[in-house]
Amino acid sequence: MNAPERALSFLLDEDSNEQKITYSADTKVSNAGTFTINKEDHTVANLLRMQLLRDPSVRFVGYIHPHPLIHRIDLKIQTASSTVAPIDVLQSATEDLAGETDHLITQMTEAINKWKKENQSGIGQFN
């Protein structure tokens, strides 16, 4: 079959010292830059984009996923002020998403435990 190895879509190439994320500042706008995030796709890119758009200090955010076989996204961020760096807003958005994920895991665990307690009495009664 003429398909690339699946692991290449999510494992960084350690032999070539591939980095997960790189940043290049925009040469025309002082408060903008592009993050290249390797081994990610629309799932992560859209989460980051939506979280960044919630931040009032972000003027513009967009991403491109160049090709389905290229496992990389380019995330462009422009802040509303030159005093706030794109790196800072991305770090803040990532921390916020991590907090939301932790909260979701906690709620899910509590709901599962509650369901197990409520339904435990019916298990094994027909033995």
Rosetta blueprint (number, residue, H / E / L):
1 M L
2 N L
3 A L
4 P L
5 E L
6 R H
7 A H
8 L H
9 S H
10 F L
11 L L
12 L L
13 D L
14 E L
15 D L
16 S L
17 N L
18 E L
19 Q L
20 K L
21 I E
22 T E
23 Y E
24 S E
25 A E
26 D L
27 T L
28 K L
29 V L
30 S L
31 N L
32 A E
33 G E
34 T E
35 F E
36 T E
37 I E
38 N E
39 K L
40 E L
41 D L
42 H H
43 T H
44 V H
45 A H
46 N H
47 L H
48 L H
49 R H
50 M H
51 Q H
52 L H
53 L H
54 R L
55 D L
56 P L
57 S L
58 V E
59 R E
60 F E
61 V E
62 G E
63 Y E
64 I E
65 H L
66 P L
67 H L
68 P L
69 L L
70 I L
71 H L
72 R E
73 I E
74 D E
75 L E
76 K E
77 I E
78 Q E
79 T E
80 A L
81 S L
82 S L
83 T L
84 V L
85 A L
86 P H
87 I H
88 D H
89 V H
90 L H
91 Q H
92 S H
93 A H
94 T H
95 E H
96 D H
97 L H
98 A H
99 G H
100 E H
101 T H
102 D H
103 H H
104 L H
105 I H
106 T H
107 Q H
108 M H
109 T H
110 E H
111 A H
112 I H
113 N H
114 K H
115 W H
116 K H
117 K H
118 E H
119 N H
120 Q H
121 S L
122 G L
123 I L
124 G L
125 Q L
126 F L
127 N L
